[in-house]
Amino acid sequence: MILLDKVLENAKLKYPAGLSEDKVFEFYCADNLLINYDLDYAEIENGIIDGPRDAGIDAAYIFVDKQLLTDDFNFSAVRQPVEVELYLIVSFRRTGFGKLICRSLTELLLRLLLNRDLHRLLAPVSQRTPDPLHRPESEMAQPDWARDQQEQP
């Protein structure tokens, strides 16, 4: 962690003053993971979604034909076949990776990939309608990675 702290101390100079250490780390992660896209500060900031209902995801970016999808994206310039890339970034400054985050990400990705109703997924819990395909955890087969994490202290 000492090396990472030094790297982040140097990275602070690149980002606006006043960001918390956690925000600097989120920006640093997104900036470096997406280095080939040469995003500016505003583009990185627009992808930061860290919050209470983020399913553990700190930043998300969609690229269409190597171009960042933005509000003013020029869809008429898209070539066929279309290449779409989705980056979901989880930024952790702790050792280990909690199983709660893994479970939350797995559920979110399955819903996204199965083209589930995102309005229901993102609605406040009190307003959600039951998902007819959702099975209680007790009825689901447990994946190997989940069993492995339970066995660790």
C-alpha positions as CSV (number, residue, x, y, z in Angstrom):
1,M,0.0,0.0,0.0
2,I,3.0,2.3,0.5
3,L,3.8,2.3,-3.2
4,L,0.2,2.9,-4.1
5,D,-0.1,5.8,-1.7
6,K,3.0,7.4,-3.3
7,V,1.5,6.9,-6.8
8,L,-1.8,8.5,-5.7
9,E,0.0,11.4,-4.1
10,N,1.6,12.2,-7.5
11,A,-1.7,11.6,-9.3
12,K,-3.4,14.2,-7.1
13,L,-1.6,16.9,-9.2
14,K,-3.4,15.7,-12.3
15,Y,-6.9,16.1,-10.9
16,P,-8.7,19.1,-9.4
17,A,-7.8,20.1,-5.9
18,G,-10.0,19.2,-3.0
19,L,-10.9,15.6,-4.1
20,S,-10.9,13.1,-1.2
21,E,-8.4,10.2,-1.3
22,D,-11.1,7.8,-2.4
23,K,-12.2,10.1,-5.2
24,V,-8.6,10.5,-6.4
25,F,-8.3,6.7,-6.4
26,E,-11.5,6.3,-8.4
27,F,-10.3,8.9,-11.0
28,Y,-6.9,7.3,-11.1
29,C,-8.3,3.8,-11.7
30,A,-10.7,4.9,-14.5
31,D,-8.0,7.1,-16.0
32,N,-5.4,4.3,-16.1
33,L,-7.8,1.5,-17.1
34,L,-9.1,3.6,-20.0
35,I,-5.7,5.1,-20.9
36,N,-6.0,4.0,-24.6
37,Y,-9.1,6.2,-24.9
38,D,-7.4,9.4,-23.8
39,L,-10.3,10.7,-21.7
40,D,-10.3,14.2,-20.3
41,Y,-11.2,15.0,-16.7
42,A,-14.9,15.8,-17.5
43,E,-15.3,12.5,-19.4
44,I,-13.8,10.5,-16.5
45,E,-16.0,12.5,-14.0
46,N,-19.2,11.8,-16.0
47,G,-18.6,8.1,-15.8
48,I,-18.1,8.1,-12.0
49,I,-21.4,6.7,-10.5
50,D,-20.3,5.8,-7.0
51,G,-23.3,6.0,-4.6
52,P,-25.6,4.1,-2.4
53,R,-27.4,2.2,-5.2
54,D,-24.5,1.6,-7.5
55,A,-24.3,-2.3,-7.1
56,G,-20.7,-1.8,-6.1
57,I,-19.7,-0.2,-9.3
58,D,-17.7,3.0,-9.0
59,A,-17.6,4.0,-12.7
60,A,-19.1,2.9,-16.0
61,Y,-18.2,3.8,-19.6
62,I,-19.7,2.7,-22.9
63,F,-17.6,3.0,-26.1
64,V,-19.2,2.6,-29.5
65,D,-16.6,2.0,-32.2
66,K,-13.9,3.2,-29.8
67,Q,-15.7,6.5,-29.1
68,L,-17.1,7.3,-25.7
69,L,-20.9,7.3,-25.7
70,T,-22.0,10.7,-24.5
71,D,-25.3,12.7,-24.6
72,D,-24.2,14.3,-27.9
73,F,-22.9,11.1,-29.5
74,N,-23.1,11.1,-33.3
75,F,-24.9,7.8,-34.1
76,S,-24.9,8.5,-37.8
77,A,-21.1,8.0,-37.8
78,V,-21.4,4.4,-36.5
79,R,-20.0,1.8,-38.8
80,Q,-21.4,-1.7,-39.3
81,P,-20.7,-4.1,-37.7
82,V,-20.9,-2.0,-34.5
83,E,-18.3,-2.6,-31.8
84,V,-19.6,-1.9,-28.3
85,E,-17.5,-2.0,-25.2
86,L,-18.8,-1.7,-21.6
87,Y,-16.3,-0.9,-18.8
88,L,-17.6,-1.4,-15.3
89,I,-15.0,-0.3,-12.8
90,V,-14.8,-1.2,-9.1
91,S,-12.1,0.7,-7.2
92,F,-11.0,-0.9,-3.9
93,R,-8.1,0.4,-1.7
94,R,-8.4,-2.6,0.7
95,T,-6.9,-6.0,0.6
96,G,-9.3,-8.7,-0.5
97,F,-12.5,-8.5,-2.5
98,G,-15.7,-9.0,-0.5
99,K,-18.2,-11.6,-1.5
100,L,-21.0,-9.2,-1.1
101,I,-19.6,-7.1,-3.9
102,C,-19.0,-10.2,-6.1
103,R,-22.6,-11.3,-5.5
104,S,-24.0,-7.8,-6.3
105,L,-21.9,-7.5,-9.5
106,T,-22.9,-11.0,-10.6
107,E,-26.6,-10.2,-10.1
108,L,-26.3,-6.9,-12.0
109,L,-24.3,-8.4,-14.9
110,L,-26.7,-11.3,-15.3
111,R,-29.7,-8.9,-15.4
112,L,-27.9,-6.7,-17.9
113,L,-26.8,-9.6,-20.1
114,L,-30.2,-11.2,-20.0
115,N,-31.7,-7.9,-21.0
116,R,-33.8,-7.6,-17.9
117,D,-36.0,-4.7,-17.0
118,L,-33.5,-2.1,-15.8
119,H,-36.3,0.2,-14.5
120,R,-37.3,-2.5,-12.0
121,L,-33.6,-3.1,-11.1
122,L,-32.9,0.5,-10.4
123,A,-36.1,1.3,-8.6
124,P,-36.1,1.9,-4.9
125,V,-36.5,-1.5,-3.1
126,S,-39.9,-0.5,-1.7
127,Q,-41.2,0.1,-5.3
128,R,-39.8,-3.0,-6.9
129,T,-42.1,-5.5,-8.5
130,P,-41.3,-9.2,-7.8
131,D,-39.0,-10.7,-10.5
132,P,-40.8,-13.9,-11.7
133,L,-37.4,-15.5,-12.6
134,H,-35.7,-14.7,-9.3
135,R,-35.2,-17.6,-7.1
136,P,-34.3,-17.4,-3.4
137,E,-30.6,-18.0,-2.7
138,S,-31.5,-21.2,-0.9
139,E,-32.8,-22.6,-4.2
140,M,-29.8,-21.6,-6.3
141,A,-26.8,-23.7,-6.9
142,Q,-23.8,-22.0,-5.3
143,P,-21.0,-21.3,-7.7
144,D,-17.5,-22.5,-6.9
145,W,-16.1,-19.0,-6.2
146,A,-18.7,-18.4,-3.6
147,R,-18.0,-21.7,-1.8
148,D,-14.3,-20.9,-1.9
149,Q,-14.8,-17.5,-0.2
150,Q,-17.0,-19.0,2.5
151,E,-14.3,-21.4,3.4
152,Q,-11.8,-18.6,3.9
153,P,-11.7,-17.0,7.4
